[in-house]
């Protein structure tokens, strides 16, 4: 026996007290950024960062996603 049944509450009595509640809609749209849309100066800064920084730290620093940092690091040109 559940707590609600012990208190005498049913689905119908709760709906009567609260009224019918419509399910909420997801309003936030998740946008994906490809690494090409990141400005060139930020891309260069990420490439030139010390290798000890991990992707999460760089993502927080530059305000872009971890996966974008990974893509920028994978496709970086040879810097000597």
Buried (B, 14 or more C-beta within 10 A) or exposed (E): EEEEEEEEEEEEEEEEEEEEEEEEEEEEEEEEEEBEEBEEEBBBBBEEBEEEEEBEEBBEBBEBBBBBBBBBBEEEEEEE
